[in-house]
Structure formats: structure tokens, C-alpha cells
Amino acid sequence: MAHRIVWTLVTVMAFQIVRGRWQAYRKTWASAENRRAHARGGVFVTINWGIFVWALLNEQVIEASLGYFLVPLVSAAIGRFVFKERINGLQQTALVFAGLGVAVLFMQVQNLPWVSLGLTASWCAYGVGRKKSAASPISGLGLELSFVAPLALAYLGWLWWQGGNTFGQQKWALDLGVVGTGLISMIPLVLFAYATKRLTYTSLGLLQYLAPTCQFLVGWLIYGESFSGVRVIGFVLIWTGLACYIAGTLRRAGSV
């Protein structure tokens, strides 16, 4: 995760320099309001990444995926009550179906799903900050990572001091993969920031069902994980809700 933070920041800075937009980043940094907002964003995205990595290392993958299924519902609630977004009848029906689907999936969890709740809270808090920010998506991301990169570098330095650093000591393909996390992380975060400016927060939330659904398809079709019973019911409800939301959105667009 520390490498991901550092290399994403390096990628963002290099991208801005190549585009001749370095001054835009400096202008973003000059605003105290931007610094405060994106310092919080850096903390939230780091918490989100950290919880997800912990979940992977401690065999909590299903609970982590449930957190990302919960995100759209919380995002829809934020869109309705924080940003005062209006939704029509079909879109309301969509939220009901999606909520039922998530509830069905949560029936598989035995204890308090703190991993799911932590992922949901940190990502939604990050999204609200990005929607309210006046900074450009790329400069904003660079600003966020600038606050947490020193901690990541300090941790990597401590690993090197303790003899636990493996970067540069393994096959070049592995090192290249670590460096590549910068680009892999930058692209979706920048696109997410662009989307927060162009979509309602409710629409943005429901579209985020695509990511955990793709994760599910990989687990089912590639890794052979089971897909039956409660999972089938939950996914059918969620995708019924998404279909209703798309239909409601198209109906509203046709009436404008």
C-alpha cells in the first residue's frame, strides 16, 4: 500500500509535468481551503486502501466485497439528503430492490461487519469531498497523496533499515508491477473525480455496483467460487434495481 501511494503520486506529478500543468497543481496547493479538503481526502482514501488490504490478507474478501455493495446505497442517501437530488418513481423502486439485495447478501455475515462498514464510510466520505472540491481531478489527487506520501516513504525507509525491503531485489517484472500500481491507481481515481462533477451523486453511487459485480464474475467464472442460493437472490435483486434506475433515468432524459 505504501508503494501504491508513492508511485501514484509520482505518476500524477509526471503526468502533470508532461501536460504542462504543473502550475495548476501549484495553484491548487496555494489554497488553504484546498489543502484542508484534500488532506482529509488523502486520509480517507488511505484508510479505504488499508482496510481492503487487511481484508485480503486476513481472508475477509467476501466481507470486503459487501462493503462495496453497500457504498451505492449510502451514496444514494447522501445524494438525496446532502445534495438534495430528486429521484423519480422508478429510481425510488431501484433503491428498494438494491437495498433488499444488499440486505440478502449481508445475511451471510455472522458478526458485526466492521470491514464492510469501514470501507463504505471511508469511500463515501472521500466521494463527498471530491464532489465539493473545486480542484481539478488530477491536481486534487496529487494534493491528497502529497499529504500521505511522507508517511508511506517513512514506512518504506523503516523497512529498508530493518532489512525487510524487497523492492529492487526481486525479478524486474515484479518491481515493474509495483511501479505500475501508480498508473493503475491514478486512472480510476481520476475518472471517479471527473464523474463526481458530471453525475448526480445518486447515479454515481448506483453505477458503483459494476465494480463488485465484476469482482464476483472473476471469482465465479475464473476462480470457480460458488454462486448459488442466497448469493443468486441478492445479485438478482441488485441488478433488477439497477435496471429500474437506468429505465428511470432514460425516462427522465426523454421528458426533458
N, C-alpha and C positions, 0 to 999 in steps of 0.2 A: 504494500500500500504506500509505503514511503517513496519507493521508486516511482510509483504511478503519479504521485503528487509532483515530484521533482521533474519528471520527464514531460508531464503535461504542461507544466509552466514553461519549460524550455521550448516545447513545440509552439505554444501560444506566442511567446516572445519572438521566436524566429519567424513565425507566420506574419506577425505584425510588421516586423522589420522588412521582410521581403516585399510586403504590400505597400511599404512607405507610410504606415500608420502608427509609427512609434510615438509621434506627438499626440495622437488620440489617446493612447494609453497614459501618457504623462498628464494629459488634461484630466482624465478620469481620476487619476491618483491625487491630483491637486485639490479635489473637492473633499472636504471633511465629511460631508454627508455620504458621499460615495464610499469613502473609506470605512465608515461605521457600518453601512449597509452590507458591504461585501466582506467585511471581516466576519460578520455573522454568517454570511453565505458560505465562507470558507470553513467555518466551524461545522455548520450543518452538513455540508457535503462530505467532510472528513468523518463525521460521526456515522453517516449513512454508509460510506465505504467500509469503515471499521467494523460495524455490526455485520455487514454482509460477509466480510472475510472471516470474521469469527464464526458465523453460522456455517460457512463452508468447511472450516477446519474442525468443527465440532458436530458434524453430521446433523445439521439443522436446516437442510436445504428446503424441505417442504415448508417449514415454518417461515423461512425467508421468502419463499415464493408467495405465501399467503399475505405477507406484508405488502407486496407489490400489487396483489389483488385488492387489498383494502385501500390503497392510495387513491384510485379513481373515485371511490365513494366519498372519501374525505375531501378530495378536490372539488367534487360537485357541491358538497355542503359549503365549502369556502366560497365557491363561485356564487352561490345563492345568497349567503348571509353576509359575506365580507365585501364582495364586489357588486352585490345587488343585481346579479344577472337573472333575467327572466327565462323560464323554460315553458314550453307548451305541453299539452296533454300527453302526446306520445313520448316526449322526453321524460316526463314525470314517470310514465309507465316503465320506461327504460331503467330508471334509477331503482324502481321497486324490484324488477327482475334481477338486476345486477346485485342489489342488496341481498336478496334471497339466495342467489348463487354463492356469494361470499359467505353468508351465514352457514350454508350447507357445507362448504369446504372447511370452515372453522370447527365444524362438529368433529373433525378428526383429531383436533388438538386436545390433549389431556389436561395440561397445566396452563397457567397464565402465559399467553404467547408474547412475552416481552420482546422477543426478537422481531416479530411481526409489527408490534406497536411501535418499537423504536425506529424501524425502517420507515414506517408510514409517517410518523411525526417528523422525523428529520427531513425526509424528502419533500413533504408538503410545506414545511417551514421554508425550505430552500426555494421552492417554486413560488411562494408568495413574495419572497424578497426579490426574486428575479422579475416578477411581473411589475412590481412597484418601482424598480430601478430605472433610472434614466440613462444609464451607461449602455454602450453597445454590448451585444452578447459576448464578443471576443475580448474586448477590453475589460468587461466585468468579470469574466472568468479568470483572466490574468491577475486582476486585482485580488480576487478571492484566494487564489493559490499563492500569491505573494505573502499572505499573512501566515499560511500554514507550512509553506516550504521550508522556512528556517527550522521548524521542529522536525520535519522529515529529514533534513540534512543532518541535524544534530543526532538523530537516531541512527542514520546510516554511518555517521562518523564514529558513534559509540560501538556499532557492530564491527567496524573495521578495527578499532582499537582492541576489541575483545577477541579478534580473530574469527569472527562469525560472518564476515562479508564474503560472498561467493561471486559477486559481480566482477567480471574481468578474469575470472579464474576457471570458468567453465567453457563449454563449446561456444563458438561465436554466435551460433544460431540462437542459443538461449539468451545471451546478452542482447542480441538484436531484438528478440521478443520482448525483453524487459523495456528496452528503449521504445519499442513500438507501442507500449501501453500509453505513451503520451498522445499519439495521434488517435488511437482507438478511444481514449477517454475524451479528447477535445471535441471530436465530431458530434457525438450525441449530446454533450452538454451545451455546445453552441447552438445546435439545432433546437434543443429544448428551450433555450433562452429566446431564440427567434420566435418560436411558437407561442411563448407566453405573451408576446407583443401583438400577435396577429389573430389569436383564437380566444374565445371565451374560456374562462378557467374550467367551466363545466365540460366543454368539448375536449379541452386538453386532458382533463382527468380521465374521461372515458376512453380516449384513444390510447391511454397507457395500459389498457388491458392487452394490447398487442404484444408487449414485451413478455409478461409472464406466460401468455398463451404460447408464444414461440418457444420459451423455455420448456414448457410442458411438451410440445411437439418433439423437441430434441430428445427429451427424456423418454418419451413413448416410442418414437419411430427409430431413433438411433441407438439409444442405450437400453431399450427393452423394458423400461419400467412399466408397472401395471397401470391399466386405465380401465377401471370398472366400478360398479356400484355408486358410491357417494360422489366420487370424482366426476363421473359422467353426468349426474344430475346437476352438480354445481356448474360445470362448464356449459351445459345446455342452457341453463338459466342466464348465465352471464352473457353468452353470445346472443340469446334472444333479446336481452336488454340492449345490447349494442346495436342489433338490427333495428330495434324500435327507435333508438336515438338517431341513427342515420336517417331513417324514414322521416322522423320529426324534423330533423334539420333540413332535409330536402324540401319538405312541405313548406317550412317557413321561408326558405330561399325562393320557392316558386311563387309565394304570395307577396314578396317584396316588389 
